Amino acid sequence: MIIGLGVVGVALLHVGEEIRASRGEGSMGAFVARELDCSGRGPCEWRGKFTSDDGAIVKHDVWLHGRSADELSPDAQTPALLAGTSGNVYAPGTSQLFLTIFLLPLVGMVLAVMGVAFLFPRALQRFLRYATRPITRAIAARRG
């Protein structure tokens, strides 16, 4: 349950940044690939340095979203958008809006419900009996 609520919380923290990235709002600049990280469960991601077009913003340890591992090589440069302060930059025209706004909260809510069901099984049984009572009556009426 706590893990599920944590997943929802993480998703909510990044919603604003994802919306800005999907709209193309933020600072355009260049991302220079330094290291390909394949240690996570998901796809490999590039970590590197971002410099805004005007040179005013330089971030040395950022993750690039929107490019696959085979699209870049070490020291390759690609356009990128800095849409917030999370340490993520985005390839123009890409964002993880669907993942952040829909999928992560959904997974978090499912985990939270599973946690409640595990901790309070009798309460869940009573709720399901109560919630399905009209369906059970309708089936009995058709049979009877």
N, C-alpha and C positions, 0 to 999 in steps of 0.2 A: 504494500500500500504506500509506504513512504517512498519507495523507488518510483512508483507511478506518479506521485505528486511532484517528485523531483524532476521527472521528465517533462511534465507540464510546465513547471517553473522555468526550466531552461528554454523551452520553446517560447514562452512568453517574453523572456529577456531579449530574444533576438527578433521578435516580430517587427519592431520599428525599423531596424536595420535592413531586414529582408524586403520590406515594402519600399524603402528608399532605393535599394539596389534594383528592384524590379522596375522602378520608374526612371532609373538612370540618374538619380539625384546623388550628389556627393562630389568628391574630388577625383577627376580623371588624372591618370598618370601612367607610369610604367612599372611593371613587376619584373624583377630579375630573379629567375629560378636559381635556388642554391642547393636544395636537398629534397629528394623524393622520399616521402615517409609512407611506408606500407605497413606500419605496425598496428594500425587499427583494424576493426572488423570490416569496415567499408572499403571503398576503393582507395587506391593510393592518392596522396595529395602532395602538391608542391608547396614547400616552405621557402620563403625568400625575402627580398627587400622591395619595398614600394617607395617610389619617389613621385610626388605630384608633378604635373606638367610645369608649374611655376617654380618648383624646387622648394616651396615653403614647407611641405610635409615630407618627412622621411621616416619610414618605419622599417626596422631591420628584421623583425621576426613575425611575418604575417603568412597566412595561408591563402592560397589562390583557389577559388571555387569557380567551376564552370569550364575547366579544361581537363581533359583526361591525361593520364600519366604519360602516354606516348606522344602527346602533342608538343611537349617541351623537352628540353635537355638542360643539363646544368649550364648556367650562365646565359641561357636564352632569355630574351626580353619579349614581353607581350603587353599590350594595352590592358589596363585594369582600372577598376572603380573602387575607391574607398568610400563606403557609405555609412560608416559608424566607427565605433571605438573598440570593437570586439577583437581585433587582430585578424579579421578576414577581409580580403579584397575579392572582387568579382570580375570575371571576364565580361566585357560589355555585352549587354543583352541577356545575361544569365542571372539567375538567383535561385535560391532554394525555397522560394515562397511556399510552394505546395507542401514541401516537407515540414517547414517550420509552422505553418498556420494550420494544416490539416492533419498530417500524418503523426507528428510527434505528440500533439495533444491527445489524439485518438489512442495511441499506444499507451500514453500515460494514464488515461482514464480507464482503459481496460485493465492495466496493472493495478490501479487503485481499487477497482471493483473486485478483482481477483483477491487482493489482499483482504478486503472486507469480508468476502465470502470465506476465506480461510480462517480469519479470526473469529467470525460470528456466524457459523454455519446454521444454527437454529433460527436466527433472525432472518437469514436468507430463505430458508425453507418456508417460514411463515409468510414472508413477503410474496414468494412465488405462488403459494397456495391462494393467498388473497388476490393477487394480480390475475391469476388464471381462472378464478371462480366463474366469471361470466362466460368464458369459453367452454368450461366444463359443463355449465348449465345448458348452453346452446347445443352441445353435442348430445347431452342426455335427452333434451327435448326432441331432437330429431330422431333418436332411436326409440323413444317412448311413444 
